[in-house]
């Protein structure tokens, strides 16, 4: 563990309002946009645009303090400058984290990625090729084959990377969860998370996918009946996962939620924490235009890298107010109904995981 991370952990335990060390985890929107057509994604059929070298130059001096560098945001990270981020991860001895569909994964890219310590969550969302083609607009076998190669090579190199499969629950795939778990086992991935479908302007209206015979409507695909059926069968899914040596990790389908899109409801599977690690350890989100947010669940903009240094933003008035609120036992208004980020939500192969 880096000395600065030890100091950050002490500042977290003491609930320091003004911290002396920079965050140990940063999320960079390395790419915005994706040319593919996942039905639930608002970025489908958009031109990928990479973060500028100028903006990266303003962020990169802080890489030395990191334990986790995530390339994450409103686009497909594998369309970014993978060589740059792999080199940064190796040079600064940190975990390179990303969420990806795996559409653009090849054996050559896999070999490049394997130079770094990896934490990758693959968006799968299906248990059959037909459903995958409907929801994701791509070829299931090809994507799984490339993921299987990455996982196999990682195991043979004894790298102990942190690989997950994510599954957004909806009407279209609800009956395929057992098949999904079997595929997860066969690929060699040992962790899955189930996510609630989030609405966007297109899915609320209903969108006809122009490249396939499929109309995607949010209220049809995700409603109280879908939630109820998933939660009814969750004990069975947990038992099946246990038999396959798979762990079901925390996701938005297994959280205690004060409020959902459908109104008041509570899922008693995971209670909301009273203290969040993000204001001390970090999950700072830096967008392609330089805006900085506290985490992926907070909409408040703390500042912009083009106008202020990251040091200044990390201890700005809003950040101090957020830390002070948690110190006094209150979830800040800026955090809304966020689940509150705990140490168990950092990459499993990082030193941040479950350190509290």
C-alpha positions, 0 to 999 in steps of 0.5 A: 500500500502506498504511504499516501493511501495509509494517510488517506485511510487515517483521514477517513477514520478521523473524518477529516474535513480538509484532507492533505492527500489526493484521492486514491481512486479516480474515474476518467471519461476516456471516451464519450460515445459508441457506434454500437446499439445496446438498447438501454444505452443513450449513447448508441449510434454516437461518434466516439470522441476521446479525452484530449491529451491536454486534459490528460496532461492536467490529470496525469501528475496525480496518477502516482497517488492512485491505487485505482485508475478507472476509464469509465463514462459515457462511452466504450473504454476499449475505444480509448487510448488503451496503450496510454492507460495500460502504460500509466497503470504499469508505471504507477503500480495501480489497478486499471478498472473499466466497465465494457461491453467487450465488443472491441476486445480482441486477443491483441488488446487482451494481451496489451491489457494483461500487462496491467493489474486489471479490474473489468466488469463486462456488460453481458445482460443475456443468457442466449445469443438471440436475446443478446443480439436483441438487447446488445445488437452484437454477436454473443459467441464472438464477445464471449470467446474474446473474454474467455481468452483474456480470463484464461491468459490471466489465470495462466499468468497468475495475475489474479485480476478482478473480472465481473459480469454485469446483468441488467434485469429486464423482461427480455432476459429475466428467464435466462439468469440461470443460463447466464450463471452457467456461462459465467462459470464456463468462462471462468468469471467468479463474480456477477452483479444484477442491476436495475434497468435505468430509464432514459428519454428514448426508452421512456418513449419507446425506441425502435432499434433501427438495425434489428426487429426490436422495440425497447420500452422501459415500462414494458421491460422494467416494472414492479412485476419484473422486480417482484419476480426477480426478488422472488427467485433471488434465493434460487439464483444465490444457491445456483451461483454457490453451486457454480462457485460464483459470488453474487456481488452488490448491485442495484437489484440487491440494495436497500433503496429508500425510493425507486422509480416506482415509488417507496419500496425497500429491498432488505438485502443490503442496508444503506451505509451512514458513511461514504468512503468516496469523499476521502478515498475518492471515486472522482469522476472527470468527464471528457470536458473536464467537469469533476463530480464526487462519484458516479451517483452524484450529479453535483459538479465540484469544479472543472479541471480547465479552471482549477487544479485537482488539488483545489477541487478536492478540497473545495467548499462543497467537498468540505461540506460533504465531508462535514455532513458525513462527520456529523452523521448525516448523508449530504443533500448532494448525495440524494438517495445514493447507496453510499460507497463502501470499501467493498465496492472498490476493485477486489484486487486493490488495497482499498477493498474492504479496508475500513 
